[in-house]
Amino acid sequence: MKITAILQKYIDQGISVNTSYNPQHYEDEKIPMSTMLQHLLLCYKYGHKQLYYFNTFDGSGEIDIDKMNATESVLIELPYEEEACDSCTI
């Protein structure tokens, strides 16, 4: 975070900084809010323009759609069909 803060001074647009936390490295496998707030304040102190995501590793992995059965699959149904507008078909 300190390195991207230094780089930020020489870049006109904001750098989107993402953080990543692994709960396995923390007591009770829970990331303390104080840790995330410390990182947020550190970014503010060093002049970051944008702290984008606080990512956490939950260990669930990727979803394998081929292995899902019909009861687990999620279907999205629209309540009605609209005619396609120009912006939707471009």
VOMI-819971 format. One line per field, with one value per atom (N, C-alpha, C): residue number from 1; residue in three letters; atom name; x, y, z. Coordinates in nm, 4 decimals, padded with zeros to 6 digits. Example, Ala and Ser with C-alpha at 12.3 -4.5 7.8 and 13.67 -1.06 7.14 Angstrom:
% residues 2
gunu = 1|1|1|2|2|2
bami = ALA|ALA|ALA|SER|SER|SER
nugu = N|CA|C|N|CA|C
xx = 01.3190|01.2300|01.3200|01.2850|01.3670|01.2900
yy = -00.5690|-00.4500|-00.3300|-00.2250|-00.1060|00.0030
zz = 00.7800|00.7800|00.7800|00.7080|00.7140|00.7870
//
This chain:
% residues 90
gunu = 1|1|1|2|2|2|3|3|3|4|4|4|5|5|5|6|6|6|7|7|7|8|8|8|9|9|9|10|10|10|11|11|11|12|12|12|13|13|13|14|14|14|15|15|15|16|16|16|17|17|17|18|18|18|19|19|19|20|20|20|21|21|21|22|22|22|23|23|23|24|24|24|25|25|25|26|26|26|27|27|27|28|28|28|29|29|29|30|30|30|31|31|31|32|32|32|33|33|33|34|34|34|35|35|35|36|36|36|37|37|37|38|38|38|39|39|39|40|40|40|41|41|41|42|42|42|43|43|43|44|44|44|45|45|45|46|46|46|47|47|47|48|48|48|49|49|49|50|50|50|51|51|51|52|52|52|53|53|53|54|54|54|55|55|55|56|56|56|57|57|57|58|58|58|59|59|59|60|60|60|61|61|61|62|62|62|63|63|63|64|64|64|65|65|65|66|66|66|67|67|67|68|68|68|69|69|69|70|70|70|71|71|71|72|72|72|73|73|73|74|74|74|75|75|75|76|76|76|77|77|77|78|78|78|79|79|79|80|80|80|81|81|81|82|82|82|83|83|83|84|84|84|85|85|85|86|86|86|87|87|87|88|88|88|89|89|89|90|90|90
bami = MET|MET|MET|LYS|LYS|LYS|ILE|ILE|ILE|THR|THR|THR|ALA|ALA|ALA|ILE|ILE|ILE|LEU|LEU|LEU|GLN|GLN|GLN|LYS|LYS|LYS|TYR|TYR|TYR|ILE|ILE|ILE|ASP|ASP|ASP|GLN|GLN|GLN|GLY|GLY|GLY|ILE|ILE|ILE|SER|SER|SER|VAL|VAL|VAL|ASN|ASN|ASN|THR|THR|THR|SER|SER|SER|TYR|TYR|TYR|ASN|ASN|ASN|PRO|PRO|PRO|GLN|GLN|GLN|HIS|HIS|HIS|TYR|TYR|TYR|GLU|GLU|GLU|ASP|ASP|ASP|GLU|GLU|GLU|LYS|LYS|LYS|ILE|ILE|ILE|PRO|PRO|PRO|MET|MET|MET|SER|SER|SER|THR|THR|THR|MET|MET|MET|LEU|LEU|LEU|GLN|GLN|GLN|HIS|HIS|HIS|LEU|LEU|LEU|LEU|LEU|LEU|LEU|LEU|LEU|CYS|CYS|CYS|TYR|TYR|TYR|LYS|LYS|LYS|TYR|TYR|TYR|GLY|GLY|GLY|HIS|HIS|HIS|LYS|LYS|LYS|GLN|GLN|GLN|LEU|LEU|LEU|TYR|TYR|TYR|TYR|TYR|TYR|PHE|PHE|PHE|ASN|ASN|ASN|THR|THR|THR|PHE|PHE|PHE|ASP|ASP|ASP|GLY|GLY|GLY|SER|SER|SER|GLY|GLY|GLY|GLU|GLU|GLU|ILE|ILE|ILE|ASP|ASP|ASP|ILE|ILE|ILE|ASP|ASP|ASP|LYS|LYS|LYS|MET|MET|MET|ASN|ASN|ASN|ALA|ALA|ALA|THR|THR|THR|GLU|GLU|GLU|SER|SER|SER|VAL|VAL|VAL|LEU|LEU|LEU|ILE|ILE|ILE|GLU|GLU|GLU|LEU|LEU|LEU|PRO|PRO|PRO|TYR|TYR|TYR|GLU|GLU|GLU|GLU|GLU|GLU|GLU|GLU|GLU|ALA|ALA|ALA|CYS|CYS|CYS|ASP|ASP|ASP|SER|SER|SER|CYS|CYS|CYS|THR|THR|THR|ILE|ILE|ILE
nugu = N|CA|C|N|CA|C|N|CA|C|N|CA|C|N|CA|C|N|CA|C|N|CA|C|N|CA|C|N|CA|C|N|CA|C|N|CA|C|N|CA|C|N|CA|C|N|CA|C|N|CA|C|N|CA|C|N|CA|C|N|CA|C|N|CA|C|N|CA|C|N|CA|C|N|CA|C|N|CA|C|N|CA|C|N|CA|C|N|CA|C|N|CA|C|N|CA|C|N|CA|C|N|CA|C|N|CA|C|N|CA|C|N|CA|C|N|CA|C|N|CA|C|N|CA|C|N|CA|C|N|CA|C|N|CA|C|N|CA|C|N|CA|C|N|CA|C|N|CA|C|N|CA|C|N|CA|C|N|CA|C|N|CA|C|N|CA|C|N|CA|C|N|CA|C|N|CA|C|N|CA|C|N|CA|C|N|CA|C|N|CA|C|N|CA|C|N|CA|C|N|CA|C|N|CA|C|N|CA|C|N|CA|C|N|CA|C|N|CA|C|N|CA|C|N|CA|C|N|CA|C|N|CA|C|N|CA|C|N|CA|C|N|CA|C|N|CA|C|N|CA|C|N|CA|C|N|CA|C|N|CA|C|N|CA|C|N|CA|C|N|CA|C|N|CA|C|N|CA|C|N|CA|C|N|CA|C|N|CA|C|N|CA|C|N|CA|C|N|CA|C|N|CA|C|N|CA|C|N|CA|C|N|CA|C
xx = 00.0823|00.0000|00.0876|00.2014|00.2899|00.3484|00.3819|00.4394|00.3372|00.2139|00.1132|00.0795|00.0926|00.0702|00.1777|00.3016|00.4097|00.3868|00.3504|00.3227|00.2067|00.1086|-00.0105|00.0245|00.1322|00.1722|00.2134|00.2551|00.3041|00.2061|00.0858|-00.0151|-00.1365|-00.1846|-00.2967|-00.4259|-00.4531|-00.5770|-00.5547|-00.6635|-00.6530|-00.6153|-00.5331|-00.4981|-00.5990|-00.6618|-00.7561|-00.6759|-00.6669|-00.5915|-00.6883|-00.6529|-00.7316|-00.6507|-00.7168|-00.6514|-00.7077|-00.6288|-00.6716|-00.6318|-00.7288|-00.7071|-00.7421|-00.6572|-00.6845|-00.7203|-00.8440|-00.8863|-00.8056|-00.7417|-00.6627|-00.5427|-00.5041|-00.3891|-00.4281|-00.5532|-00.6022|-00.6646|-00.6669|-00.7244|-00.8729|-00.9169|-01.0550|-01.0972|-01.0003|-01.0242|-01.1213|-01.1101|-01.1914|-01.0983|-01.1190|-01.0356|-01.0861|-01.0014|-01.0457|-01.0790|-01.1866|-01.2244|-01.1146|-01.0455|-00.9383|-00.8263|-00.7978|-00.6950|-00.7360|-00.8604|-00.9082|-00.9145|-00.9545|-00.9588|-00.8186|-00.7203|-00.5823|-00.5342|-00.5667|-00.5270|-00.5995|-00.7268|-00.8029|-00.7409|-00.7076|-00.6456|-00.5060|-00.4324|-00.2998|-00.3096|-00.4077|-00.4281|-00.4623|-00.5474|-00.5844|-00.4623|-00.3842|-00.2667|-00.1652|-00.1434|-00.0431|-00.0958|-00.2216|-00.2731|-00.3316|-00.3744|-00.4426|-00.5707|-00.6013|-00.7263|-00.8401|-00.8063|-00.9134|-00.8655|-00.9346|-00.9157|-01.0397|-01.0229|-01.1366|-01.2064|-01.1347|-01.1975|-01.1199|-01.1918|-01.1356|-01.1758|-01.0889|-01.1196|-01.0829|-01.1639|-01.1329|-01.1415|-01.0476|-01.0451|-01.1330|-01.2374|-01.3275|-01.3060|-01.2168|-01.1846|-01.2855|-01.3903|-01.4936|-01.4531|-01.3600|-01.3167|-01.4176|-01.3945|-01.4828|-01.6019|-01.7110|-01.8307|-01.8204|-01.8340|-01.8313|-01.9759|-02.0207|-02.1596|-02.1937|-02.0970|-02.1229|-02.1577|-02.1054|-02.1306|-02.2569|-02.3152|-02.4364|-02.5552|-02.6425|-02.7631|-02.8742|-02.9868|-03.0958|-03.1472|-03.1420|-03.1939|-03.0997|-02.9711|-02.8749|-02.8618|-02.9035|-02.8845|-02.9786|-02.9343|-03.0112|-03.0606|-03.1901|-03.2488|-03.2973|-03.2672|-03.3139|-03.4250|-03.5435|-03.6571|-03.7030|-03.7208|-03.7729|-03.9245|-03.9852|-04.1312|-04.2053|-04.1411|-04.2025|-04.0908|-04.1248|-04.0261|-04.0533|-03.9470|-03.9583|-03.8986|-03.9396|-03.8778|-03.7357|-03.6442|-03.5045|-03.4914|-03.4244|-03.4001|-03.2670|-03.2443|-03.1238|-02.9970|-02.9948|-02.8738|-02.8471|-02.9497|-02.9308|-02.8766|-02.8965|-02.8567|-02.7275|-02.6705|-02.5451|-02.4305
yy = -00.1179|00.0000|00.1256|00.1195|00.2357|00.2611|00.1543|00.1694|00.2301|00.1813|00.2377|00.3818|00.4165|00.5554|00.6465|00.5990|00.6771|00.6907|00.5803|00.5846|00.6783|00.6842|00.7665|00.9133|00.9587|01.0988|01.1354|01.0370|01.0621|01.0203|00.9780|00.9336|01.0237|01.0749|01.1689|01.1042|00.9838|00.9164|00.8323|00.7978|00.7192|00.5748|00.5187|00.3771|00.3013|00.2005|00.1181|00.0143|00.0329|-00.0579|-00.1595|-00.2864|-00.3940|-00.4598|-00.4968|-00.5722|-00.7132|-00.8051|-00.9443|-01.0016|-01.0606|-01.1163|-01.2635|-01.3437|-01.4856|-01.5107|-01.5470|-01.5681|-01.6736|-01.7641|-01.8687|-01.8117|-01.6896|-01.6270|-01.5467|-01.5517|-01.4739|-01.5662|-01.5170|-01.5933|-01.6201|-01.7408|-01.7853|-01.7725|-01.7604|-01.7453|-01.6319|-01.5242|-01.4041|-01.2849|-01.2072|-01.0897|-00.9775|-00.9254|-00.8186|-00.6908|-00.6281|-00.5021|-00.3982|-00.4061|-00.3105|-00.3196|-00.4392|-00.4566|-00.3868|-00.4068|-00.3428|-00.1908|-00.1439|00.0007|00.0608|-00.0120|00.0354|00.0524|-00.0431|-00.0339|00.0811|00.1011|00.2122|00.3464|00.3615|00.4855|00.5046|00.3956|00.4032|00.4576|00.4080|00.4562|00.6049|00.6463|00.7879|00.8732|00.8253|00.8995|00.9212|00.8182|00.8261|00.8829|00.9225|00.9945|00.9116|00.7909|00.7126|00.7839|00.7739|00.8311|00.7306|00.6011|00.5008|00.3685|00.3184|00.1833|00.1075|00.0169|-00.0367|-00.1530|-00.2613|-00.3806|-00.4294|-00.4817|-00.5601|-00.7040|-00.7785|-00.9166|-01.0120|-01.1149|-01.2192|-01.3545|-01.4389|-01.5760|-01.6601|-01.7191|-01.7982|-01.9483|-01.9879|-02.1289|-02.2100|-02.1483|-02.2258|-02.2663|-02.1973|-02.2327|-02.1889|-02.2324|-02.1986|-02.2934|-02.2474|-02.3298|-02.4087|-02.5394|-02.6252|-02.6518|-02.5833|-02.5921|-02.7322|-02.8011|-02.9355|-03.0341|-03.0106|-03.1021|-03.0666|-02.9520|-02.9123|-02.9921|-03.0329|-03.1001|-02.9966|-03.0386|-02.9468|-02.8694|-02.9282|-02.8578|-02.7482|-02.7575|-02.6567|-02.5420|-02.5649|-02.4609|-02.3436|-02.2297|-02.1075|-02.0586|-02.0418|-01.9915|-01.8500|-01.7642|-01.6264|-01.6101|-01.5842|-01.5664|-01.4220|-01.3619|-01.2267|-01.2322|-01.1391|-01.1430|-01.1194|-01.0551|-01.0309|-01.0071|-01.0193|-00.9953|-00.8607|-00.7860|-00.6574|-00.6691|-00.5801|-00.5750|-00.5232|-00.5733|-00.5303|-00.3858|-00.3068|-00.1682|-00.1585|-00.0450|-00.0281|-00.0452|00.0105|00.0018|-00.1411|-00.2250|-00.3638|-00.4523|-00.4134|-00.4983|-00.4550|-00.3465|-00.2977|-00.3830
zz = 00.0000|00.0000|00.0000|00.0666|00.0674|-00.0718|-00.1407|-00.2752|-00.3703|-00.3669|-00.4575|-00.4190|-00.2920|-00.2504|-00.3101|-00.3130|-00.3732|-00.5237|-00.5887|-00.7328|-00.7639|-00.6739|-00.6948|-00.7145|-00.6517|-00.6631|-00.8053|-00.8852|-01.0200|-01.1291|-01.0898|-01.1861|-01.1720|-01.2844|-01.2818|-01.2344|-01.2808|-01.2430|-01.1179|-01.0497|-00.9280|-00.9555|-00.8700|-00.8767|-00.7907|-00.8467|-00.7700|-00.6922|-00.5625|-00.4772|-00.4168|-00.4278|-00.3698|-00.2587|-00.1511|-00.0449|-00.0440|00.0051|00.0098|00.1449|00.2137|00.3470|00.3465|00.4113|00.4267|00.5729|00.6023|00.7413|00.8158|00.7436|00.8083|00.8829|00.8526|00.9171|01.0407|01.0792|01.1932|01.2973|01.4210|01.5306|01.5047|01.5316|01.5083|01.3623|01.2728|01.1291|01.0979|01.1757|01.1531|01.1407|01.0380|01.0154|01.1055|01.1928|01.2819|01.2042|01.2415|01.1789|01.2004|01.3133|01.3422|01.2384|01.1892|01.0860|00.9567|00.9167|00.7936|00.8088|00.9264|00.9497|00.9513|01.0061|01.0030|00.8596|00.7735|00.6332|00.5633|00.5969|00.5398|00.5794|00.7067|00.7533|00.6965|00.6794|00.6185|00.4760|00.4022|00.2648|00.2638|00.3541|00.3639|00.4010|00.4964|00.5438|00.4316|00.3503|00.2447|00.1132|00.1091|-00.0070|-00.1190|-00.0883|-00.1917|-00.2336|-00.3613|-00.4099|-00.4007|-00.4018|-00.4038|-00.3461|-00.2453|-00.1953|-00.2397|-00.3342|-00.4071|-00.3365|-00.3119|-00.2529|-00.1313|-00.0328|00.0756|00.0458|-00.0192|-00.0571|00.0553|00.0739|00.1715|00.1049|00.1376|00.0870|00.1777|00.1211|00.2043|00.1874|00.0974|00.0818|00.0046|-00.0455|-00.1135|-00.2546|-00.3145|-00.4492|-00.5537|-00.6743|-00.7850|-00.7882|-00.8423|-00.8564|-00.9863|-00.9765|-01.0942|-01.1360|-01.2393|-01.2833|-01.3325|-01.3931|-01.4443|-01.3323|-01.2123|-01.1011|-01.0233|-01.0517|-00.9803|-01.0325|-00.9449|-00.9918|-01.0089|-01.0570|-01.0908|-00.9701|-00.8526|-00.7347|-00.6869|-00.7208|-00.6778|-00.7770|-00.8992|-00.9997|-00.9733|-01.0127|-00.9922|-01.1278|-01.1373|-01.2606|-01.2371|-01.3304|-01.3213|-01.4227|-01.3736|-01.4617|-01.4550|-01.5710|-01.5772|-01.5689|-01.5000|-01.4855|-01.6171|-01.7098|-01.8398|-01.9407|-02.0667|-02.1713|-02.2347|-02.2539|-02.3201|-02.4595|-02.5448|-02.6751|-02.6578|-02.7362|-02.7248|-02.7679|-02.6889|-02.7248|-02.8003|-02.8657|-02.9451|-02.8620|-02.7404|-02.6584|-02.6116|-02.6017|-02.5582|-02.6698|-02.7935|-02.9048|-02.9707|-02.9253|-02.9864|-02.9413
//
